[in-house]
Amino acid sequence: MPTSQFDSALLTPLPEGRKPRRDDEFLCVIDSINARGTGVGNWGEYRARIPGAVPGSTVLAQVVKRRRDRLDSRILELREASPDAVAPRCAHFESCGGCSFQGIAYARQLELMGELARRELAPVLALSGADVVEPVLGCESAWNYRNKMDFTFSNRRWVEESEPEGMDRDFALGLHSRGRYDKVLAVGRCDIQFEAGNGILMSASKLAREMDLAPWDTREHVGLLRHLVLRHGAHTGEIMVYLVTSRAGEDVTRYAEALLAAHPEITTFVHGVNDGRASVATSECESVLYGPGMICERLEELTFEISATSFFQTNTLQAERLMGVIREEAAVQSNEVLLDLYCGAGVIGLLLAKDAREVVGLEREPSSIRDAIRNAKRNGVENIRFVAGEVESVWSEDSGLPKPDICIVDPPRAGLHPKVIKTLLQLSPPRLVYVSCNLAAAARDLTPLLESGYELQRVRPVDLFPHTPHLEGVLTLVHRHPRGDD
């Protein structure tokens, strides 16, 4: 139905002084998305957030909650479909909160992500005086790209509307349902995880029920099975199962043996014990029940060991493209020193070491430093050293560390601590490459750098997680007055 035929009263702004109330209905044209991937449109002076709404569509919506000038709303009826709308591939799309973009054509997803990147980077783009954001680099394979998935066991299953009555509600293995942390959606298959993982997931659920193994109860803090983490080497084909339970025991061993027998493609099985209250896939102690206890993966010409809890980019093929972008932006020369800040297991520094005179990797977590040193030895990379500690305390005049010509910063979502920004200004490397998984945090962090002599040269967004609103960005800064300039 064209917009002109809609109830004009619903399109009329609210009378002066009248604020939206819960259950108010209104027509809304969806014009954009927010950082969570939620559709957004206007009702008069209010911005309405409407989950599941596709930009370009018109929906009849209902107010759920008003927060100042923002309306949290839900769709009552689709009145006009967006030309960019597509049928979601996943049977769980309506209930699962993971792939919120599945209803949008992939080419349009990339355009929307580019628009979102510009909005989040608006403060630094204003300082730079130019739009230096390049088009989002898409993923050639938008399905089955994840090499790691974390599934949760629960005794409180989210019941989907399409399910027949009488389904067991006391057992689920899957993902948290949209907006809910107390219930788990039993997932039959996940179309973004590696394909072999779907068979393992189904067997893990079937065997647990057949063996009458109790899932964890997050309220009463009882039960056995807590998390099932699957990891896969996209280039090596190796597969890890990491099972987290509340305790060890013969029943856990039998369960692992049954899953291994059903899936001989599993190359290692690691068991972790966690009896704490927090619902996270970590453990107090680990034991290897089968195989070497880790898998290997290749990026470019290097091989990396991946343990049960170590960080590794979850999209291997797109991570290689990201590394190519970082290499191009860093433009490391053979006589230069590279500082790899927040180096983790050393992936970026190790891949760029062949281009540099020396690489120094800095990371606060000692376990990551141990992984990085092991990866350097495994690949025979000798012009790199790794240091554990905070940058502001490690880097000093008497530390013996060389002053960097290029600095690559790859912080967590929270971004940089103010002390780190201060240290970067003191080090003043001629080139700085900021790799961001949170562009809003990047805009905050880079503002003092741009105000202190740096220029934002280029922003290159990369889509590592198709069908989700998560975006990686590579931001390149150059100093207007490099060392030695008068």
BELZI-V516275 format. One record per helix or strand of 2 or more residues. SS is the DSSP state (H for helix, E for strand). FROM is the first residue (numbers start at 1). TO is the last residue. If there is no record, write none. Layout:
BEGIN
SS:FROM:TO
SS:FROM:TO
END
This chain:
BEGIN
H:3:5
H:8:11
E:25:33
E:39:43
E:46:50
E:58:67
E:70:80
H:106:120
H:122:128
E:133:137
E:148:154
E:172:177
E:184:186
H:195:210
E:225:232
E:239:245
H:250:262
E:268:273
E:285:290
E:295:299
E:302:306
H:316:330
E:337:341
H:347:355
E:358:363
H:366:379
E:384:388
H:391:394
E:406:409
H:418:427
E:431:436
H:439:450
E:454:462
E:472:479
END
